[in-house]
Amino acid sequence: MSLRTLCLTTICASPLLAAGYGPAVFMAAARAADQPGVVADDAGRTGVTPAPVHKKNGAATPGPTPDAGAETARHEDMVVTAARRNRMYVSSGGDLGALGNKKGLDVPFNIRSYNSSLILNQQSQTLGDVLLNDPTVRTTMGYGNYAQLFQIRGFTLYGDDVAIDGLYGVTPRQLVSPQLYDSVQVLNGASAFLNGAAPGGSAIGGNVNLIPKRATATDITRITGDYTSSGQGGGAFDISRRFGKDHAFGFRFNAAGMDGETPIKGERRDDVALGAALDWHNDDTRIDMNMNYQKQQVYGGRSAIIVSSLADGMPAPKATAPSENWGQRWAYTDLSYLFGTLNIEHDFGSHITAYGKFGAQGGNEMGNYATTTLTNSRTGAGGVGAMADAYNVMNEATQAGIHAHVTTGPIKHEINAGGSAIWEESDAAYSMSLTSQAGNIYHPTQFTPQETYSGGILNNPGRVAWNKLYSLFLSDTMTFWHDRIALTGGFRYQDILSDSFAYGTGTLSTHYDAAAFSPVIGLVIHPVKHAALYFNRIQGLSAGQTVGATYVNAGQVFAPYQSTQYEVGAKYDVGRFAAGVAFFQTAMPQGMTEAYGNTGQEIYTQDGRQRNRGMELTFNGEILRGLRFNGGLTLIDAKQMHTAGGAYDGKTVIGVPNYTINGNLEYDVPFVKGLTLVGRVISTGKQQFNSMNTTHLPAWSRFDLGARYTFLAAKKPLTARFEVDNIGNQRYWASVYQSDLVMGDPETFKFSISADL
């Protein structure tokens, strides 16, 4: 290698090494330096530099002027490079809590990460929009409000239990603005050992972890403007810089906002998201911090419909027009959150890494909600209730531990030990109507709410809940037989403390304090280099119950619910393409009431059980040159196994589809540089509408189409995107979560344009 080449290599590669990139990227920079006019970007890809400058008699003079053909080729290369950075990218792997960041091929769990370019290109406005890409996840809505909930492997994941940087309690709990995050990671399966018990008591079938945007190895200055039908306009700004010797300091700032009418009649949404991240590193220590602000407002929104009052023999109602809105014009929600995390890692030599994380969130929620309870599914008649609510949260979370690598004879050990803690305080007050107004989902009418019954003071809510969860964990991953076999064993000790207080008076209503051990065992076998077979047995954990006064065993405190998961699967990953298949079974205990002998009284037990079995098949990557795919298939058999009096034994659980299919395609048109066609299909199988399974929601499918085009303006790359969701305006009920019936989204047009300056 010449001296000039060596210098170029050093210049190109030093910031990559400083940012934590490995030898592969260093060699990519070296190879690029051997090619005149080519450098490596932050992902190891190559792009064209300006024409070289030659020196003559000590003065710099420009090199040969390129002809028109060379200039055109250079512009085409710049367009292609910019287009590559916009590609849909889904990786196998992510943050596995106690085990740290891992490649998907090396762990006995099913985890995927959706990157920020996918979020940008699909013009995602909520976390649910991002998860439309995942064949194992379905999004639904909460009771009476506009909060997004997620269903993974047939179990619910509350918004309260979505994590940031592996920490629970820090994420905005109802709606999440995805523009602040570099990746959205989905872990399928129980995770009590990996992440501890979720404070909301969900995350039994899987969880979601958000990784904030941080400074990249190359500078970013990106401005985006966007429009969504029928009248939402907005924009975003993204800037990233690195400073100092070896680019040790990093800064990233993101701002995004949108305001206007949605395709649902009479519904308006306003969103603002701000995020700032700072980081610093040297050879041994890495520190990063991010602070975020998010405000989401919904006016005249369309909420879910409560169907629990319908008799088992009643059919599911016919779907309304997709843009129909049975909500009230006065209904609204106003959600404001300030939250952030701090992460510190330090290497003690090459074998031990210690780390600490801290996160906090302060949230203020106000709303006035109109909730429709359906009483006749044939006519659409029902009652509409009204309730104003104020809810404030102040949460803190922390985690600390070590990763140690030790070798004993032919066996390599990775030992992980540490602990975590979460503190949550909730203040709330409400005011509601004691009677409901007559309403109809097919012929909605407006009324003025009369909210006369209250608990607490809306403008000064009092404490209603205080929770503390702390845990200790220890694991050992033993690798042997030339790294072909990895066996993981470990446990987490979890204590859950939960107090609830009466509205208005603040007097203690219930007290819960119980603990449990959550073991894990996992096995990974690599029969060949790019493939793996795996098995795991792991548990989910949520707080048990304190029995109420109406039961014969009033005051009894049950141990935490422990669900048990068994999973086997196989993975294949060659970098540009990955595939996986998993077979799983999860059994979860449930509370139930039974007759207490012949006394006429009832006893409350935890003897109920739900058992979910299924298969997941996932693919992502480049199928052919220029053709990329992400998606897969999930089959689920969710059964009620032990119910009160055996009334529903063997029946399918309400709202769990028997299959879900997602497919995303991207195709780079070869004869038009920078043009990419995109398409997506989302298909969901039938969902049982009631516990007796006498009726169900029909299966539905939705198709989305779009395109993006990258071009140059003043030698700067611009990317225009256009997408139509739910082509043909298909009408369908998207889900019936528990007793809440949720309408599918109407046909939606999206357009945006980004400039990289």
Sequence and secondary structure as in RCSB ss.txt:
>XXXX:A:sequence
MSLRTLCLTTICASPLLAAGYGPAVFMAAARAADQPGVVADDAGRTGVTPAPVHKKNGAATPGPTPDAGAETARH
EDMVVTAARRNRMYVSSGGDLGALGNKKGLDVPFNIRSYNSSLILNQQSQTLGDVLLNDPTVRTTMGYGNYAQLF
QIRGFTLYGDDVAIDGLYGVTPRQLVSPQLYDSVQVLNGASAFLNGAAPGGSAIGGNVNLIPKRATATDITRITG
DYTSSGQGGGAFDISRRFGKDHAFGFRFNAAGMDGETPIKGERRDDVALGAALDWHNDDTRIDMNMNYQKQQVYG
GRSAIIVSSLADGMPAPKATAPSENWGQRWAYTDLSYLFGTLNIEHDFGSHITAYGKFGAQGGNEMGNYATTTLT
NSRTGAGGVGAMADAYNVMNEATQAGIHAHVTTGPIKHEINAGGSAIWEESDAAYSMSLTSQAGNIYHPTQFTPQ
ETYSGGILNNPGRVAWNKLYSLFLSDTMTFWHDRIALTGGFRYQDILSDSFAYGTGTLSTHYDAAAFSPVIGLVI
HPVKHAALYFNRIQGLSAGQTVGATYVNAGQVFAPYQSTQYEVGAKYDVGRFAAGVAFFQTAMPQGMTEAYGNTG
QEIYTQDGRQRNRGMELTFNGEILRGLRFNGGLTLIDAKQMHTAGGAYDGKTVIGVPNYTINGNLEYDVPFVKGL
TLVGRVISTGKQQFNSMNTTHLPAWSRFDLGARYTFLAAKKPLTARFEVDNIGNQRYWASVYQSDLVMGDPETFK
FSISADL
>XXXX:A:secstr
  HHHHHHHHHHHHHHHHTT  HHHHHHHHHHHTSTTEEE TTS EEE    EEEETTEEEE     HHHHHHHH
HHHHHHHHHTTS  EEEEEE GGG EEEGGGSSSEEEEEEHHHHHHTT  SHHHHGGG TTEEEEE SSS  EEE
EETTEEE GGG EETTBTT S SS   GGGEEEEEEEES  HHHH   TTS  SSEEEEEEE    SS EEEEEE
EEETTEEEEEEEEEEEEESGGG EEEEEEEEEEEEE SSTT EEEEEEEEEEEEEE SSEEEEEEEEEEEEEEES
    EE TTS TT        TT   S TT EEEEEEEEEEEEEEEEETTTEEEEEEEEEEEEEEEEEEEEEEEE
ETTTTEEEEEEEEEEEEEEEEEEEEEEEEEEEETTEEEEEEEEEEEEEEEEEEEEEE SS EEEESSS       
  EEES TTS EEEEEEEEEEEEEEEEEEETTTTEEEEEEEEEEEEEEEEE TTT  EEEEEEEEEEEEEEEEEE
 SSTTEEEEEEEEEEEE   B  TTSTTTT B   EEEEEEEEEEEEE SSEEEEEEEEEEEEEEEEEEE TTSS
 EEEEEEEEEEEEEEEEEEEEEEETTEEEEEEEEEEEEEEEE GGGTTTT B TT  SEEEEEEEEEE TTSTTE
EEEEEEEEE  EE STT S EE  EEEEEEEEEEEEEETTEEEEEEEEEESTT    EEEEETTEEEE    EEE
EEEEEE 
